[in-house]
Amino acid sequence: MLFPFVALKPGFFLRSAVYTFLSALIPTLFCVLLCFVPTPGQEPNDDEVIRVSTDLSVFPIRVKDKKGGSVSGLTSNDFQLRDLDKITTSLYLANGAEQVSLIFALDQSGSLRDVIAQQRDAALSLFERFGKTSRVGVIRFTDQPKTIVPLGNDVEASRAAFNFSAGINTRTAIFDAAAAAVRSFNKDNRDPAERRIVILLSDGLDNRSATSPSSVIAEAQSRNVSFYIVHIPLFEPRDGRLVVRRPTNGFKELAEKTGGKYFLVGNSKLALVPAQPQDLSPVFSAIEQDLRSQYVLGFYASESARDGKPHRVSITISKPGLSYSVSQYGYDRTHHFSVNLTPRQP
């Protein structure tokens, strides 16, 4: 489904937009050194090591059947914990939509204002369909990010934050804003079942940030934050055709490496279509369904794990024909982890 419009950004090109979105999942865990262990005989890469900071390790997962469809209704009884050293006490499983903390990061540059303002009701209705303990917040940015509504339950304030004056001839700091969104989630005071989501709407052109994409991604991974990128592109002539202007390096990777998704909105055929009111409610409905098809899986480490030694833990999905993914590590019936907890200080 396409949603055409025309938007002119000062100093840039005609843009258009369509939709798509989300899905969420990236390891974050606590107080343990948790690292994904591939199949025997392979050495894990540096980017496969996940550092955590509590005795409960939790991580978002996605489950699929043989046909690639999502699977709902699973319980902890559908997973088996293999722990030869007996350093865990039990499994943890929760639905991915039970408790959602959601930050909207809104690009305030140029005529994105009109596009974003048209989406506020659809966007906020997504939040209202989650559990009562869910939270929402809004950050806007041009050359620097500004928190308009801190994470909380004030839906009306969040709705109002979707209305703003466009930044005229300003530079854009996407990665600085992404870092600010990640840091909005308190690292030390968190319910393990909480799904942490950032929905970032932008044209993808960063010409201001002091923060590198890799540092944002690393911090997002450490805090269990997944990015869902909505790319509302600019267009430019190339080889006699109108094509999407390439986003800044690292823009797409924000989603791909944090367990989220990247969605390009629009195509060159719609670049000259007169502006029309947009209805992206199908997009947010797709996001909701995607979250409801996900789970938060984890395990509790006992005091015996705090011996300063590495321990191997494996979790297998026991139902035939099913597999699950942990962030970028792909689908398998079993995933392996290495737990290394330091002794508590007296």
Residue pairs with C-beta under 8 A, 6 or more apart in sequence:
1 18
1 19
1 282
2 18
2 266
2 267
2 270
3 17
3 18
3 19
3 265
3 276
3 278
3 279
3 280
4 16
4 17
4 18
4 266
4 270
4 273
4 276
5 16
5 17
5 115
5 270
5 273
5 275
5 276
5 278
6 14
6 15
6 16
6 271
6 272
6 273
6 274
6 275
7 14
7 15
7 16
7 17
7 110
7 111
7 112
7 114
7 115
7 232
7 275
8 14
8 15
8 110
8 111
9 15
9 109
9 110
9 111
9 112
9 203
9 234
10 110
10 168
10 169
11 169
12 110
12 203
12 205
12 234
12 245
13 234
13 235
13 236
13 245
14 234
14 235
14 271
14 272
15 111
15 203
15 232
15 233
15 234
15 235
15 266
15 271
16 233
16 235
16 265
16 266
16 267
16 268
16 270
16 271
16 273
17 115
17 232
17 233
17 265
17 266
17 270
17 278
18 264
18 265
18 266
18 267
18 270
19 230
19 263
19 265
19 280
19 282
19 283
20 230
20 261
20 263
20 264
20 265
20 283
20 286
21 199
21 228
21 230
21 261
21 263
21 283
21 284
21 286
21 287
21 290
22 197
22 199
22 228
22 260
22 261
22 263
22 286
22 287
22 290
22 291
23 62
23 226
23 228
23 259
23 260
23 261
23 287
23 290
23 291
23 294
24 60
24 96
24 195
24 197
24 226
24 228
24 259
24 260
24 290
24 291
24 294
25 59
25 60
25 61
25 62
25 96
25 226
25 259
25 260
25 294
25 325
25 326
25 327
26 59
26 60
26 220
26 221
26 224
26 225
26 226
26 258
26 259
26 260
26 327
27 34
27 36
27 50
27 59
27 60
27 221
27 224
27 259
27 326
27 327
28 50
28 52
28 58
28 59
28 196
28 221
28 222
28 223
28 224
28 225
29 50
29 52
29 53
29 54
29 56
29 57
29 58
29 59
29 224
29 298
30 52
30 53
30 54
30 55
30 56
30 57
30 58
30 192
31 52
31 53
31 54
31 55
31 341
32 52
32 53
32 54
32 55
32 57
32 301
32 305
32 339
32 340
32 341
33 49
33 51
33 52
33 338
33 339
33 340
33 341
34 50
34 51
34 52
34 57
34 337
34 338
34 339
35 44
35 48
35 49
35 50
35 337
35 338
36 44
36 48
36 49
36 50
36 326
36 329
36 335
36 336
36 337
37 44
37 312
37 336
37 337
37 338
38 44
38 48
38 336
48 329
50 59
50 221
50 222
51 222
53 187
55 300
55 301
55 302
55 305
55 341
56 92
56 192
56 298
56 299
56 300
56 301
57 298
57 299
57 301
57 337
57 339
58 92
58 192
58 193
58 224
58 296
58 297
58 298
59 224
59 296
59 297
59 298
59 326
59 327
60 96
60 195
60 224
60 226
60 259
60 294
60 295
60 296
60 297
60 326
60 327
61 294
61 295
61 296
61 297
61 324
61 325
61 326
62 70
62 293
62 294
62 295
62 324
62 325
62 331
63 70
63 71
63 74
63 293
63 294
63 295
63 317
63 322
63 323
63 324
64 70
64 71
64 322
64 323
64 324
64 325
64 331
65 71
65 321
65 322
66 321
70 290
70 293
71 293
71 322
72 292
72 293
74 93
74 295
74 319
75 93
76 91
76 92
76 93
78 317
78 318
78 319
78 322
79 91
79 93
79 297
79 315
79 316
79 317
79 318
80 315
80 316
80 317
80 318
81 88
81 90
81 91
81 299
81 313
81 314
81 315
82 313
82 314
82 315
82 316
83 299
83 311
83 313
83 314
84 312
85 304
85 311
85 312
86 302
86 304
87 301
87 302
87 304
87 305
87 311
87 313
87 339
88 299
88 300
88 301
88 302
88 305
88 313
89 299
89 300
89 301
89 302
90 299
90 300
91 297
91 298
91 299
91 315
92 192
92 296
92 297
92 298
92 299
92 300
93 295
93 296
93 297
93 298
94 192
94 193
94 295
94 296
95 292
95 294
95 295
95 296
96 195
96 291
96 292
96 293
96 294
96 295
96 296
97 130
97 131
97 195
97 288
97 291
97 292
97 294
98 130
98 131
98 193
99 130
99 131
99 133
99 134
99 191
99 193
99 194
99 195
100 127
100 130
100 131
100 134
100 135
100 194
100 195
100 197
100 291
101 134
101 135
101 136
101 137
101 151
101 185
101 194
101 195
101 196
101 197
102 126
102 127
102 130
102 134
102 135
102 136
102 137
102 197
102 198
102 199
103 136
103 137
103 138
103 139
103 151
103 181
103 184
103 185
103 197
103 198
103 199
104 123
104 136
104 137
104 138
104 139
104 158
104 161
104 162
104 198
104 199
104 201
105 139
105 140
105 141
105 145
105 177
105 178
105 181
105 198
105 199
105 200
105 201
105 202
106 112
106 116
106 138
106 139
106 140
106 141
106 161
106 162
106 164
106 201
107 116
107 140
107 141
107 142
107 172
107 174
107 200
107 201
107 202
107 203
107 232
108 140
108 141
108 142
108 164
108 165
108 166
108 167
109 142
109 166
109 167
109 170
109 172
109 203
110 166
110 167
110 203
111 166
112 166
112 201
112 202
112 203
112 232
113 164
113 165
113 166
114 275
115 201
115 232
115 278
116 162
116 201
117 162
117 163
117 164
118 277
118 278
118 280
119 162
119 201
119 278
119 280
120 159
120 162
120 163
121 159
122 279
122 280
122 281
122 283
122 284
123 162
123 199
123 280
123 284
124 136
124 155
124 158
124 159
125 281
125 284
126 284
126 285
126 287
126 288
127 134
127 136
127 155
127 158
128 155
129 288
130 288
130 291
133 191
135 151
135 152
135 153
136 149
136 151
136 152
136 153
136 154
136 155
136 158
137 147
137 149
137 150
137 151
137 152
137 158
137 184
138 147
138 148
138 149
138 158
138 161
138 162
139 145
139 146
139 147
139 148
139 177
139 180
139 181
139 184
140 146
140 148
140 161
140 164
141 172
141 173
141 174
141 176
141 177
141 180
142 167
142 170
142 171
142 172
142 173
143 167
143 170
143 171
143 172
143 173
143 208
144 173
144 176
144 208
145 173
145 176
145 177
145 179
145 180
145 181
147 180
147 184
148 157
148 161
149 157
149 158
149 161
150 184
151 184
151 185
171 207
171 208
172 202
172 203
172 205
172 206
172 207
172 208
173 206
173 208
173 209
173 210
173 211
174 200
174 202
174 204
174 205
174 206
174 209
174 248
174 251
175 206
175 209
175 211
175 212
175 213
175 216
175 250
175 254
176 208
176 209
176 210
176 211
177 200
178 198
178 200
178 211
178 216
178 220
178 227
178 254
179 211
179 215
179 216
179 219
181 198
181 200
181 225
182 198
182 216
182 219
182 220
182 223
182 225
183 219
185 196
185 223
185 225
187 222
187 223
192 296
192 298
193 296
195 226
195 291
195 294
195 296
196 223
196 224
196 225
196 226
197 225
197 226
197 228
197 260
197 291
198 220
198 225
198 226
198 227
198 228
198 260
199 228
199 230
199 287
200 227
200 228
200 229
200 230
200 254
201 230
201 232
202 229
202 230
202 231
202 232
202 251
203 231
203 232
203 233
203 234
203 247
204 231
204 233
204 245
204 247
204 248
204 251
205 234
205 245
205 247
205 248
206 248
206 251
207 248
212 250
213 249
213 250
213 251
213 253
213 254
214 250
216 250
216 254
217 250
217 253
217 254
217 257
217 258
219 225
220 226
220 227
220 254
220 258
221 257
221 258
221 327
225 258
226 255
226 258
226 259
226 260
227 254
227 255
227 258
227 260
228 255
228 260
228 261
228 263
228 287
229 251
229 252
229 254
229 255
229 260
229 261
229 262
229 263
230 263
230 265
230 283
231 247
231 251
231 252
231 262
231 263
231 264
231 265
232 265
232 266
233 244
233 245
233 247
233 264
233 265
233 266
234 244
234 245
235 242
235 243
235 244
235 245
235 268
235 271
236 242
236 243
236 245
237 243
241 268
242 268
242 271
243 268
244 264
244 266
244 267
244 268
251 262
252 262
254 260
254 262
255 261
255 262
256 262
256 328
257 328
258 327
259 327
259 328
263 283
297 315
297 324
299 313
299 315
301 339
301 341
305 311
305 339
305 341
306 341
306 342
306 343
306 344
307 341
307 343
308 340
308 341
308 342
308 343
309 340
310 338
310 339
310 340
311 338
311 339
311 340
312 336
312 337
312 338
312 339
313 336
313 337
313 338
313 339
314 334
314 335
314 336
314 337
315 334
315 335
315 337
316 333
316 334
317 323
317 324
317 333
317 334
322 333
323 331
323 332
323 333
324 331
324 332
324 333
324 335
325 331
325 332
326 335
329 335
